[in-house]
Structures are given as C-alpha cells and as structure tokens.
Amino acid sequence: MPTNELIPSLLFRLNENQLAIAAAVEELALWVDERGHAAVAESVRETLGTLDGNLEHITRGIAELMND
C-alpha cells in the first residue's frame, strides 16, 4: 500500500481503537458506579469527555486525508 494511502488507513484504525477503548472504559465506569463509587465513575466520565470533545475534529481530519 502506498504511503499516501497508508497514513489515513492507519489513522482510521487508530481512531476505531480509541473509540472501542472509550466504550470499554465507559462500561467499567458503569460497573464501578453500580458498586457505589459514583465519584470514581464521574471522574472517569469527565476524562472520557476529552475524547468526545476531540472526536469530531479527528474524524473530519481523517476523512479529509482519505479523500486526498
């Protein structure tokens, strides 16, 4: 695969991995919350907010790279 196709493809897969990890961490936060540790679960969710906040920018950038 040529380099100009490899970079967007790799970024796309890294983004998919990031989303999967975030989903798994959210599930763990739910589990922690159900066991009475709401403060810990909330802290995790606040940190996941950073991922959510960057998601649109990352997705748009990958789409632009893939269209080039």
N, C-alpha and C positions, 0 to 999 in steps of 0.2 A: 504494500500500500504506500503510495507516495506521501511524503511528509505533509504536503498541503491538505491531504485527506486524513492523515493520522491524528494530527493535533485536535481537530474538532471532535473526532470519534472518541479519542481518549477523554477529552473534557466532558463529553456527553455521558460516558460511562462513569466517570468520577462523580458527576452530579447525581446520577442514579444511585450510586453507592451512598452518597451523602444523604439523600432522601430516605433510603432504606434504613440507614443508621439512626436518623432522626425519628423515624416511625418506631423503631425498636426501643429507643430511649424513652419516647412518649409512653409506650406500653409499660415500661418499667416504672415510670413516674406514676401511672395509674395504679399499679400494683403497690407501690410504696404508699400512696395516698390512702388506698383501701385498708392499709395496716396501721393507719393513724399517724402518719408522718407527713401531714399536709404541708408543713413549712419546707421540708426537703423536696417534695413533689413540686411545689410552687417555684422553688429556686431552679429546679431542672427546667421547668416550662419557661421561665424567664430567659434562661440561657438558650433554649431552643428558639426563642423569638429572634435571636440574631440570625439564625439560619433562615427563618421565614422572611426576615427583612431583606436578606440578600438574594433570595431565590429568584425574584423577577429579573433583577439585573444580570445574574448569572445565566438564566435561561435565555434571555434576549441576546446576550453576548455569544452564547454557543450557537444559537440559531443564525446569527449573522455570520459566524465563522463557517457554518455548514453550507450557507448559501453562496459563499465566495468560490 
